[in-house]
Structure formats: structure tokens, C-alpha cells
Amino acid sequence: MKQKRLIYWGFFIYSLICSVGFAQPNINLLSPNGNLQFKFQLKKGMPVYEILFKKQLLIENSAIGFEFDNGSFGKNLKMNKPEYKTGNETYKLIIGKTKEVHSYYKEVIIPLEEKRKSPRIVNLVVRAFDDGIAFRYEFPEQDGWRSYTMYDELDEFRLVGNPKATVLFLPSYTSSHEGLYTKSDYQELKESELMDMPVLFQFPNNVNMAITEAAVRDYAGMYLMKENGILKSKLSPSLKDSRIKVEAQLPHKSPWRVFMISDRIGTLIESNILTNLNEPCKIEDISWIKPGKTTFTWWNGNMVPDTTFMPGNNFETNKYYIDFAARNRLDYHSIYGFAETPWYTDNGFDFGNPGTYFDITKPIASLDMKYICDYAKSKGVGIHVWLNWKALYPKIDEAFVKFQEWGISGMMVDFMDRDDQEMIRIQEEILLKAAKHHLFIQFHGSSKPSGLHRTYPNEFIREGTLNYEVYKWNNDINADHDISMPFTRLLAGAADYHLGGFRALSRSKFRPQFSNPYVTSTRCHMLGMYVVLESYLGMVCDTPPAYEGQPGFEFIQQLPNTWHETVVTDAVINEYVVIARRNGTDWFVGAINNSTERTLAIPLNFLGDGDYVAEIYTDSEKADENPNLIEKQSRIVTKKQTIEIKMASDGGFVSKIARK
């Protein structure tokens, strides 16, 4: 009897050891500070993951996988030995919210292999930072699988509970990524409609999570869609065949799927997680890269007030604005066109679509581009030009040689309106070739950024949002739209918002007009956006008389174009935000408000030791009658003090704080 029991227990222990030894282990990756947690396991051969913050479950039991032309990948899998490592690097950004970035993370590479003859292997790479989680797919070189055609990436994001959402819905995969944000509980969001990223979710306990992507290169852009209550990934389809999303030779990598997470919303705004996930700078000579502020005459209607010549595609109009830029320490003047006619040869009459004949290397007869660039250079001003990408791309190499010969500094590449794999490749090709000719790029009608300005710092800015151009024809946007930007689109990177409207009317008195347009927020709100909205080609869109001699313009003139440090001192989602940015020893503080009047006490604990002089601009007590009025004062402050400010409805605040 005793011998039978020994045999039984021996068999039990052996079975237990075998089951433990050969079971698929669960992966549990923690952020360096231990607050964020990524869990992964195979359930009956299917990969699923979960994400927690301070042990609070945010994403649960979510599947991942792919649909290829030769079959799906995501079932009947086994996990090979995972590889763990720690990443710790410090790097510098040429342009960015912080000059020097310390990137510290934990990583695991999880090889997933099919249980079949001639199995395919896909590596799931996960990184945990203190301010977010990211994962990507690697398709390593392997026998029997040399290339792939992907029909779908089958990521799920099963949100726990019913978080509040701030979402931009889009009509299709081909759009300029412009629209108004929907703010509602997740369960109330519409089904089967495309959501642009970043998307922001607010969970209980003040936990905030934004979903976006980083390092979008040679891949299709990603969207989200709610289907049967579950948030799922959707890739932008090929224009040649809508079934196809990605075509690639192995080895290949997907972009990073990024979850920015914190119980302090300012952490998301301050985060450099997207640049952390991109490759180092590929441009050897960076000495020519100079962010700056620029005119943008299209916004004001190409006005030349109080002059003896007609506005248009001519030297005198450009000289008028070059001289204005030189007088007021603006770095660039932009040349767009006039009356729907580009500055280059094009027999069409539509900025959005080139005509039957166009040539980007041949200015129209009334413009000598070399002469204009030489004149601008003599005044210390750079020239950048607008162009339609369809006119540029067929002659891109010849055009960039010609632009460098003329002395052009950069360009706005417009009407891209796609982020399928082909367009993503085209964008990177434009950046790479432009850098060789010392040209900066401003993408318009484009998808969101993904941190690529670390790799190609000649990308100064992207649009990808509904901005102040629409004031020319309607009143769709206002301060309630502006305040959504820091918590959504700006989390992905710098945005062109067409700043500088110095002719404000109250909402009740507003009327759209194409030339000399009005805006509906206060002068201090306008100034505040120059600090709050990250930008490295800050537009000064109005006419010279709108600025010169006007209160507040001196703040724009003093504002730096790059930053050493960024601190969010206070913020409430979709209500207000206060951001302090440092250049050298000087701090510039900006706040923008929604339509609710409020008073704030702004702590100055971001300052160093000693006394500082604060120049403070606030909304006038009469801002409701005349939103252009501001009040200005100067005082001595220290890091132990606070500044109490009152922001009007649709108002704001700015301050320059310099060492005494």
C-alpha cells in the first residue's frame, strides 16, 4: 500500500513538473517605476494582452493578429523564448518640446510561431516607459517566407468600463484629417465610423490614456473603429486594391502602437514617448535647420494695405512682406500664389488639383524667384513656398536642385489627403531628398505626425487638424475647439494652426470674410496659443498693420522658435491648459481657455533660484465688449510665488519670465 502511494505521488509530481516545464508562460512587463503593466499570454493558441496602470485594468483580453493573402496569423500559435532587456539612452532633439531627452524603458521581444508545417514567425516587441506602453510587430527574415501582402492588422483595444472619450471622426481614409471633436462616454460613440488618432480616454481615478502610433514608415496609417462595442484597428487601404493594406519584403517592421497613460494629464502633453520610439537623426549636417516664424499671406487674402501697387504674384507684394518680416524679427516669408493661381506654371485654376500642364521648376512670368530670394537674403529673411504635392512629385529631384539654386529655404507640401503605404513612402522620400538640398518641410492636408522629426528634423510641422483657415468662410471653430488640441492632435506632435488673428469679434458679432478675416477669441487667447500649441514654423498670418503698433505683438517677436524644457503647470481636459516652456534661462508661459470665464493661480515652482521679472499679459475686464483689449503689467517674482490670472470667456494669458 505504501509503495502504491509512493508511485502515485511520484507520478503526480512528475506530471506537475512536466506541465510547468512545457506550459506557455505568461509575460508580465513592468515600466521602470512599476506603475504600468503589460500582460501577455496565449489562450488556446491565440495571443491576447492587457494593460494596467497602478493595478487598474484599462485594456483587457485584447487579441492581436493579421490577415495575409496566404492566410491569417493569430491562431494555433506557440511562444518561443522571450527576450528581455532594459533601454537607457539620452539624445538631443533638433526641434522638440525638450532639447535633451532621457529615454528609459523595459522591453520584451516575444517570438510567436505557427504550429504547422513551414511555420511563419512574427515577433511582438513591447516597451514599457513610465509614461506609456508601446508595441510593434517585427517580421524577421526566415526560410519559406520572403515577403507578405497584408489585408488587415487585427488589433483589439477592449476598453474597461465606460471611459469618457474625445474623438475625431473622419468620413473616409482619404481626407485632410480636419473636423470637430466628439466628446462623450465611450458607450455612446457611434459604431462603424473611422476615428482619427490620437484618441483620448478618461477612466475612473483620473487615469488618462491616449492611443496613437509612432514611427509610421513604409506602412499604412492606422485608424480606430468601434465594432460591436470593441475598439479595433483599421489600416488605410491601397488605392490600387482596397483589400491590400501593406506590401513588404522581409525583414520588415510595423509602426509602434502607443498608449500614453498617466493620472496627470500634463504628463501626456510633456511626453517624448513618440520620439523615443523613432530612430536617431539621419541628417549628418544639421547646421542649416532653423525653425522660425513666418508670414502667410494667403490667410489674410494677400492684402497690401496703404500701398501704391496692386497685390498679386509680383515682386512688390513679396517685398512688402519681406520688409515687414525683417523689421519685426520674423524668420521667413511664404510665397503661395494669388487668386487660385500658384506661383509656378499651372494652366489649372484650382489650388487643390493641378491642371493639364504644370511645371514646378518654372515660376510664372511675373515672378523672378532668384531675385526675390536674393532680396530676402539681403534682409536676413528666408523664403519658403507652397506647392501641391502632385505638381512636385513628378519632378522632385529636378525641383529640389532648382529650389536650392534659387535660395529657397523650405516648402509647404499640400493636399496629400492620404496615409496609405504609398503616401507614407512618398512623405519620407520628400523629407530625405529635401534634406540633401537644405530644405525644410511643412506637410499640409496630411495625416498626424508620429515622432519622425527626430529622424528627419527638417520636418518642422504638419497640419492634420481643423484650424484657423476656416474663419475665412464659416464659424465652425472657436475656443472650445482650440482647447481640444492639446489633449488630442497635439499629443502626436507639432501642428500648423494658422496663428496670428489679431482682429477679434465676440461670437455673437462674428461674420466670416475671406480677406482680412476675423476670429472669435481674445487677443490673449491668440497669444497663448503660440506657447500652448507646439509649432516650429509659427505663422504670423495677418497683415503688417494688424500687428505693428498693436499691443501683444511684442510678445510674438520675443518668442523663441525652439525649447529646452516644457512643463504643464495646470490643465483640465477640454476646459483649460497652462504650459510653461523654457529657452535658455527665459520662460514663456501660455494659457488658453474654453468659453467659461475662470480665475487660476499659476505656481511658479518651475523657475530656478533667485528673482525674475515677469511681463504678464491678461484679458481686459472689457474683453467681452472688445476681445482685442489686453492688460499688461510687470513684477518681480520667485519660484515660491504664484500668479493669479483671470481668463475671459474664450480668453487666455501669456507671460515672459526672465532672470532679473
C-alpha positions in Angstrom: 0.0 0.0 0.0 2.8 2.3 1.0 4.6 1.5 -2.3 1.4 2.4 -4.3 1.2 5.8 -2.6 4.8 6.5 -3.4 4.3 5.6 -7.1 1.1 7.8 -7.2 2.8 10.8 -5.6 5.9 10.3 -7.8 3.7 10.3 -10.9 1.8 13.4 -9.7 5.0 15.4 -9.1 6.4 14.3 -12.4 3.2 15.4 -14.2 3.3 18.7 -12.4 6.9 19.4 -13.3 6.1 18.5 -16.9 3.1 20.7 -17.0 5.0 23.7 -15.6 8.0 23.0 -17.7 6.2 22.9 -21.0 3.3 25.3 -20.4 3.3 28.6 -22.3 4.4 31.2 -19.8 2.6 34.5 -19.1 4.5 37.7 -19.9 4.4 40.4 -17.4 6.3 43.6 -18.3 6.5 46.5 -15.9 7.5 50.1 -16.5 10.7 51.3 -14.7 8.6 52.9 -11.9 6.3 49.9 -11.7 3.1 51.8 -12.4 2.4 50.5 -15.9 2.0 46.8 -16.6 1.7 44.9 -19.9 0.4 41.3 -19.6 0.5 38.8 -22.4 -0.5 35.2 -22.9 -1.6 32.7 -25.4 -5.2 31.5 -24.8 -5.7 28.2 -26.7 -3.0 29.4 -29.1 -4.4 32.9 -29.6 -2.4 35.9 -28.4 -4.1 38.3 -26.0 -2.8 41.3 -24.0 -3.9 43.5 -21.1 -2.7 46.9 -19.9 -2.9 48.2 -16.3 -2.0 51.4 -14.6 -1.3 51.2 -10.8 -3.1 47.9 -10.9 -6.2 49.4 -12.5 -7.2 47.5 -15.6 -7.6 49.7 -18.7 -7.4 47.3 -21.6 -8.5 43.7 -21.1 -8.3 40.4 -23.0 -7.5 42.0 -26.4 -6.5 40.0 -29.4 -3.8 40.7 -32.0 -3.1 39.2 -35.3 -3.0 39.6 -39.1 -4.9 38.6 -42.2 -2.5 37.9 -45.1 -3.2 37.0 -48.7 -2.0 33.5 -47.8 -3.9 33.1 -44.6 -4.4 34.5 -41.2 -1.8 34.7 -38.4 -3.2 34.7 -34.8 -4.4 31.2 -34.1 -2.7 28.0 -33.2 0.5 29.8 -32.1 3.3 28.9 -29.8 5.5 31.3 -27.9 9.3 30.8 -28.3 11.7 32.0 -25.6 11.0 35.7 -24.8 14.0 38.1 -24.7 14.1 40.8 -22.0 16.2 43.9 -21.9 16.4 47.4 -20.5 16.8 50.5 -22.7 18.5 53.6 -21.4 19.6 56.4 -23.7 19.9 60.2 -23.7 19.6 62.0 -27.0 19.1 65.6 -28.3 16.3 66.9 -30.4 17.0 69.5 -33.0 13.4 70.6 -32.8 11.1 69.4 -30.0 9.5 70.3 -26.7 12.7 69.3 -24.8 16.2 69.8 -26.1 17.7 66.8 -24.3 15.6 63.6 -23.7 16.3 60.7 -21.4 14.6 57.6 -22.6 14.4 54.7 -20.1 12.3 51.6 -20.7 11.8 47.9 -20.1 11.4 45.7 -23.2 10.4 42.2 -24.1 10.6 40.5 -27.5 8.0 37.7 -27.8 8.6 35.4 -30.8 5.2 33.9 -32.0 5.4 30.9 -34.2 2.7 29.0 -36.0 2.2 25.3 -35.1 2.2 24.0 -38.7 4.4 22.8 -41.4 6.5 25.7 -42.8 5.5 28.0 -39.9 5.7 31.8 -40.0 7.3 33.7 -37.2 6.3 37.2 -36.0 8.0 39.0 -33.1 5.8 41.1 -30.8 8.1 43.8 -29.3 6.8 45.6 -26.2 8.3 48.6 -24.5 7.1 49.9 -21.1 8.0 53.5 -20.3 6.9 55.4 -17.2 4.5 57.5 -19.3 3.2 54.8 -21.7 3.2 51.4 -23.3 4.1 50.6 -26.9 4.2 47.5 -29.0 5.1 46.8 -32.6 5.5 43.8 -34.9 8.7 42.6 -36.4 8.7 40.3 -39.4 12.1 38.7 -39.4 13.9 37.2 -42.4 13.1 33.5 -42.4 13.1 30.5 -44.7 9.9 30.0 -46.7 8.5 33.5 -46.1 10.3 36.2 -48.1 7.5 38.8 -48.5 3.9 39.5 -47.4 0.7 41.1 -48.6 -1.3 42.2 -45.6 -5.1 42.6 -45.9 -5.7 43.6 -42.2 -3.9 44.1 -38.9 -6.3 42.6 -36.4 -5.6 44.6 -33.2 -8.2 45.0 -30.5 -8.4 47.6 -27.7 -11.0 46.3 -25.3 -11.5 49.3 -23.0 -12.6 48.5 -19.5 -15.8 50.2 -18.3 -17.2 53.3 -20.0 -14.4 55.9 -20.1 -15.1 59.5 -21.4 -13.8 59.9 -24.9 -12.6 62.8 -27.1 -12.6 61.6 -30.7 -12.3 63.0 -34.2 -14.5 61.0 -36.6 -13.5 61.1 -40.3 -15.6 60.4 -43.4 -13.1 58.2 -45.1 -9.4 57.1 -45.4 -8.8 59.9 -47.9 -9.2 63.2 -46.1 -7.3 66.2 -44.8 -7.9 65.0 -41.2 -10.0 68.0 -40.3 -13.1 68.1 -38.2 -14.7 68.9 -34.9 -14.2 66.6 -31.9 -16.9 64.5 -30.4 -16.9 64.3 -26.5 -19.0 61.6 -24.9 -18.9 58.4 -23.0 -17.3 55.6 -24.9 -20.6 53.5 -25.0 -22.3 56.4 -26.7 -19.8 56.7 -29.5 -21.0 55.8 -33.0 -20.2 52.4 -34.4 -18.5 51.6 -37.7 -17.1 55.1 -38.2 -13.4 55.9 -38.6 -11.7 57.6 -35.6 -8.5 59.5 -36.2 -5.7 59.2 -33.7 -4.7 60.3 -31.1 -7.9 59.4 -29.3 -8.2 60.3 -25.6 -10.0 58.3 -22.9 -10.6 59.3 -19.3 -11.0 56.4 -16.9 -12.0 56.5 -13.2 -9.4 57.7 -10.7 -8.4 60.4 -13.1 -6.5 58.0 -15.3 -6.0 59.3 -18.8 -5.0 57.2 -21.9 -4.3 58.4 -25.4 -3.9 55.9 -28.3 -1.8 56.8 -31.3 1.2 55.4 -33.3 4.9 56.2 -33.6 7.5 55.7 -36.4 5.0 55.3 -39.3 7.3 54.3 -42.1 6.7 52.1 -45.1 3.4 51.0 -43.7 -0.2 52.2 -43.8 -1.5 54.7 -41.3 -3.8 53.3 -38.6 -7.3 54.4 -37.5 -9.7 53.0 -34.9 -13.3 51.9 -35.2 -15.9 50.7 -32.7 -17.4 47.4 -33.8 -19.9 45.6 -31.6 -18.6 47.7 -28.7 -15.0 46.7 -29.3 -12.4 49.2 -30.4 -10.4 47.8 -33.4 -7.6 48.8 -35.7 -8.2 49.8 -39.3 -5.4 50.4 -41.8 -5.5 52.8 -44.7 -6.1 50.8 -47.9 -4.1 50.9 -51.1 -5.6 53.0 -53.8 -4.8 50.2 -56.3 -6.6 47.5 -54.4 -8.6 48.3 -51.3 -8.1 44.8 -49.9 -4.3 45.4 -49.6 -3.0 47.5 -46.7 0.7 46.7 -46.6 3.1 45.0 -49.0 6.6 44.4 -47.9 9.8 42.3 -48.2 11.1 40.7 -45.1 12.6 41.8 -42.8 10.1 44.5 -42.0 8.5 46.3 -39.1 5.2 47.8 -38.2 4.8 51.2 -36.6 4.5 51.3 -32.8 1.0 51.1 -31.3 1.3 53.6 -28.5 -0.7 54.0 -25.2 0.2 57.3 -23.4 -1.0 56.8 -19.8 -1.0 58.8 -16.6 -3.2 60.1 -13.8 -1.8 63.6 -14.5 -2.9 64.8 -18.0 0.1 67.1 -18.1 2.4 64.1 -18.3 0.8 63.1 -21.7 1.4 66.7 -23.0 5.0 66.7 -21.8 5.8 63.2 -23.0 8.5 62.4 -25.6 7.5 58.8 -26.0 6.9 59.2 -29.7 10.4 60.5 -30.4 11.8 57.8 -28.1 10.3 55.2 -30.4 11.8 56.7 -33.6 15.3 56.3 -35.0 18.1 58.8 -34.4 18.7 61.7 -36.8 19.6 60.6 -40.3 20.8 64.0 -41.4 24.5 64.5 -41.0 24.7 68.3 -41.4 22.0 69.9 -39.3 23.6 73.4 -39.2 21.1 74.8 -41.8 18.0 73.6 -39.9 16.5 76.8 -38.4 12.9 76.8 -37.1 11.2 80.1 -37.2 8.2 82.3 -37.5 6.7 83.1 -40.9 4.3 85.3 -42.8 1.4 83.5 -44.6 -0.3 86.0 -46.9 -3.0 83.5 -48.2 -4.8 83.7 -44.8 -5.3 87.5 -44.9 -6.2 87.5 -48.7 -2.8 88.7 -49.9 -3.6 92.2 -48.7 -1.1 95.1 -49.2 -2.8 97.9 -47.2 -1.8 101.5 -47.9 0.4 100.9 -50.9 0.6 102.3 -54.4 0.7 98.9 -56.2 -1.8 96.0 -56.7 -1.4 92.8 -54.7 -0.6 89.7 -56.7 2.1 87.3 -57.9 4.7 90.0 -58.2 7.9 91.3 -56.6 6.4 94.3 -54.9 3.9 92.2 -52.9 6.6 89.9 -51.8 8.9 92.8 -51.0 6.2 94.3 -48.8 6.0 91.2 -46.6 9.8 90.5 -46.7 10.4 94.1 -45.4 7.7 93.5 -42.7 9.4 90.3 -41.6 12.8 91.9 -41.5 11.5 94.8 -39.4 9.9 92.5 -36.8 12.4 89.6 -36.4 10.3 87.1 -38.4 12.4 84.4 -40.0 10.6 83.6 -43.1 8.2 84.8 -45.8 5.9 82.4 -47.6 5.0 82.6 -51.3 1.8 80.8 -52.1 0.1 82.3 -55.1 -2.7 84.7 -55.9 -6.4 84.3 -56.9 -6.2 80.5 -57.1 -3.1 80.7 -59.3 0.1 79.1 -57.9 3.4 80.9 -58.2 4.6 78.2 -60.6 3.4 77.3 -64.1 0.0 75.6 -64.0 -2.8 76.0 -66.5 -5.5 75.0 -64.0 -7.5 77.3 -61.7 -7.7 75.2 -58.6 -5.0 75.0 -55.8 -6.2 71.6 -54.9 -5.6 70.0 -58.3 -3.0 70.8 -60.9 -4.2 71.5 -64.4 -3.4 69.6 -67.6 0.0 71.3 -67.8 2.2 72.3 -64.9 5.9 72.7 -64.1 7.1 73.3 -60.6 10.5 74.4 -61.8 9.1 77.4 -63.9 7.7 80.4 -62.0 5.0 82.4 -63.7 6.3 85.3 -65.9 5.7 87.9 -63.2 8.0 86.2 -60.6 11.8 86.1 -60.7 12.2 83.6 -57.8 16.0 84.0 -57.7 15.7 87.8 -57.5 13.1 87.5 -54.6 15.3 85.0 -52.7 18.3 87.2 -53.1 16.4 90.3 -51.9 15.0 88.3 -48.9 18.5 87.0 -48.0 19.9 90.6 -48.0 17.3 91.4 -45.4 18.0 88.3 -43.3 14.7 86.6 -44.2 14.2 83.1 -45.7 11.7 82.2 -48.4 9.5 79.2 -48.4 6.9 78.2 -51.0 3.6 76.5 -51.1 3.1 73.7 -53.7 0.7 70.9 -54.5 2.4 67.5 -54.0 1.1 66.3 -57.3 3.0 69.1 -59.0 6.1 68.4 -57.0 6.5 64.6 -57.1 6.9 64.0 -60.8 9.9 66.4 -60.9 11.1 66.1 -57.3 14.8 65.7 -58.0 14.9 68.5 -60.6 12.8 70.8 -58.5 14.9 70.4 -55.3 18.1 71.2 -57.3 16.4 74.3 -58.7 15.0 75.4 -55.3 18.5 75.2 -53.8 19.9 77.3 -56.7 17.2 79.9 -56.2 17.9 80.0 -52.4 14.6 78.7 -51.2 14.6 77.5 -47.5 11.7 75.2 -47.4 8.2 74.4 -48.6 4.6 73.7 -47.7 3.6 70.4 -49.4 -0.1 70.4 -49.6 -3.2 68.3 -50.5 -1.7 65.0 -49.5 -5.0 63.8 -48.1 -3.9 60.2 -47.7 -1.9 58.0 -45.4 -1.9 54.7 -47.3 1.5 52.9 -47.5 2.4 54.6 -50.8 1.8 58.1 -49.4 3.8 57.3 -46.3 6.7 56.3 -48.5 6.3 59.5 -50.6 6.4 61.6 -47.4 9.6 60.0 -46.2 11.2 60.3 -49.7 10.3 64.0 -49.8 11.9 64.5 -46.3 15.1 62.6 -47.3 15.6 64.3 -50.6 14.7 67.8 -49.2 17.3 67.4 -46.5 20.0 66.8 -49.2 19.2 70.3 -50.6 18.8 72.0 -47.2 15.0 72.4 -47.5 12.6 72.2 -44.6 9.1 70.6 -45.0 5.7 71.6 -43.8 3.1 68.9 -44.7 -0.4 70.2 -45.3 -3.6 68.2 -45.8 -1.7 65.5 -44.1 -2.1 62.8 -41.5 -0.9 63.2 -37.9 2.8 63.2 -37.1 4.4 60.1 -35.4 7.7 61.4 -33.9 9.6 61.3 -37.2 11.0 64.7 -36.6 13.7 63.0 -34.5 14.9 61.1 -37.6 14.2 63.9 -40.1 14.4 67.2 -38.2 13.7 69.1 -41.4 10.1 68.2 -40.9 9.0 71.4 -39.0 5.3 70.9 -38.8 2.2 69.2 -40.1 -1.4 70.3 -40.4 -3.8 67.4 -39.9 -6.3 69.4 -38.0 -9.2 71.8 -38.5 -7.5 75.2 -38.0 -8.0 78.9 -38.3 -8.2 78.9 -42.1 -11.9 78.2 -41.7 -12.5 81.6 -40.2 -12.3 82.8 -43.7 -15.6 81.1 -44.6 -17.5 80.0 -41.5 -17.6 80.0 -37.7 -17.2 76.2 -37.2 -14.2 76.6 -34.8 -13.8 78.7 -31.7 -12.1 78.5 -28.3 -14.0 75.3 -27.4 -12.3 73.6 -30.4 -8.9 75.1 -29.7 -8.9 73.7 -26.2 -9.3 70.1 -27.6 -6.0 70.4 -29.4 -3.5 70.0 -26.5 -5.4 66.8 -25.4 -5.7 65.2 -28.8 -3.9 66.1 -32.0 -1.0 67.9 -30.3 -0.2 64.7 -28.4 1.1 63.4 -31.7 3.3 66.4 -32.4 3.5 69.9 -33.7 0.5 71.3 -35.6 0.1 74.2 -38.0 -2.9 76.1 -36.7 -2.6 79.3 -38.8 -2.0 81.5 -35.8 -2.0 85.3 -35.5 -5.5 86.5 -36.0 -5.4 90.0 -34.4 -8.9 91.1 -35.4 -11.3 89.6 -32.9 -15.1 89.8 -32.6 -17.3 88.2 -30.0 -19.1 85.1 -31.2 -22.4 86.9 -31.4 -20.9 89.6 -33.7 -18.7 87.4 -35.8 -19.0 87.3 -39.6 -16.8 85.3 -42.0 -14.9 87.1 -44.7 -12.2 85.7 -47.0 -9.9 88.7 -46.8 -8.9 90.3 -43.5 -10.7 87.6 -41.6 -12.0 87.9 -38.1 -11.5 85.5 -35.2 -13.7 84.9 -32.1 -11.3 84.6 -29.2 -9.5 87.2 -27.2 -6.1 88.7 -28.1 -4.6 86.9 -25.0 -6.1 83.6 -26.3 -4.3 84.2 -29.6 -1.0 84.9 -27.9 -1.5 81.9 -25.6 -1.8 79.5 -28.5 1.8 80.5 -29.6 3.0 78.9 -26.4 0.4 76.1 -25.9 0.3 74.7 -29.4 3.7 73.1 -30.3 5.0 74.6 -33.5 8.4 75.1 -35.2 7.1 77.3 -38.1 4.8 79.6 -36.2 2.6 81.5 -38.6 2.0 85.3 -38.3 -0.9 85.2 -40.7 -2.3 88.7 -40.7 -1.3 91.9 -42.5 1.5 94.2 -41.2 -0.9 96.9 -40.0 -2.7 94.3 -37.9 0.4 93.8 -35.9 2.7 96.8 -35.9 1.9 99.1 -33.1 -0.6 96.7 -31.7 -0.5 95.5 -28.0 0.8 92.0 -27.7 2.8 91.8 -30.9 6.0 92.3 -29.0 5.4 89.0 -27.2 5.3 87.2 -30.6 8.5 89.0 -31.6 10.3 87.8 -28.5 9.0 84.3 -28.6 11.8 81.7 -29.3 11.4 79.1 -32.0 12.8 76.1 -30.1 12.6 74.9 -26.5 14.9 73.4 -23.9 12.1 72.3 -21.5 8.3 72.0 -21.3 6.2 71.9 -18.1 2.4 71.7 -17.9 1.6 73.6 -14.7 -2.2 73.1 -14.8 -4.7 71.5 -17.1 -8.3 70.2 -17.2 -9.3 68.3 -20.3 -11.3 70.3 -22.8 -11.5 73.3 -20.3 -8.1 75.0 -20.0 -4.4 74.4 -20.1 -1.4 76.3 -18.8 2.1 75.4 -20.3 5.5 76.9 -19.4 8.3 76.5 -21.9 12.0 77.4 -21.3 14.6 78.6 -23.8 17.9 79.2 -22.0 17.1 80.9 -18.7 13.9 82.6 -20.0 10.5 81.1 -19.5 7.4 81.7 -21.6 4.1 80.8 -20.1 0.8 80.5 -22.0 -2.7 79.5 -21.2 -5.9 79.1 -23.3 -9.4 78.8 -22.0 -12.7 77.5 -23.3 -15.9 79.5 -23.3 -16.1 79.5 -19.4 -14.6 82.5 -17.6 -12.3 81.4 -14.8 -9.6 82.5 -12.4 -6.4 80.5 -11.9 -3.4 80.6 -9.5 -0.4 79.6 -11.5 2.5 78.2 -9.4 6.0 79.3 -10.5 7.9 76.4 -9.0 9.4 75.6 -12.4 11.7 78.6 -12.0 15.2 78.4 -10.7 16.5 80.2 -7.6 16.6 84.0 -7.5 14.5 86.9 -8.7 12.8 87.0 -12.1 11.0 89.8 -14.0 7.6 88.7 -15.2 5.9 90.5 -18.1 2.2 89.5 -17.7 -0.5 89.8 -20.4 -4.1 89.2 -19.3 -7.6 89.6 -20.8 -9.1 93.1 -20.3 -12.0 93.5 -18.0 -13.8 94.7 -21.1 -12.8 91.7 -23.2 -16.5 90.7 -23.6 -17.1 94.1 -25.4 -13.8 94.2 -27.3 -11.8 90.9 -27.2 -8.7 92.7 -28.7 -8.1 94.6 -25.4 -5.3 93.3 -23.1 -3.8 94.4 -19.8 -0.1 94.3 -19.3 2.0 94.5 -16.1 5.5 93.8 -14.9 6.5 92.4 -11.5 9.3 90.7 -9.7 8.6 87.0 -8.9 10.3 84.0 -7.4 9.7 80.2 -7.7 7.9 80.3 -4.4 5.1 82.6 -5.7 2.0 82.1 -7.8 0.5 84.4 -10.4 -3.3 84.8 -10.2 -4.9 85.4 -13.5 -8.4 85.9 -14.7 -9.2 84.5 -18.2 -12.3 85.7 -20.0 -14.7 83.5 -21.9 -12.7 82.4 -25.0 -9.7 84.0 -23.3 -6.1 83.3 -22.4 -2.9 84.5 -20.8 0.8 84.8 -21.5 3.9 85.9 -19.7 7.6 86.2 -20.4 9.6 85.5 -17.2 13.3 86.4 -17.4 16.1 86.5 -14.7 16.4 89.9 -13.2 
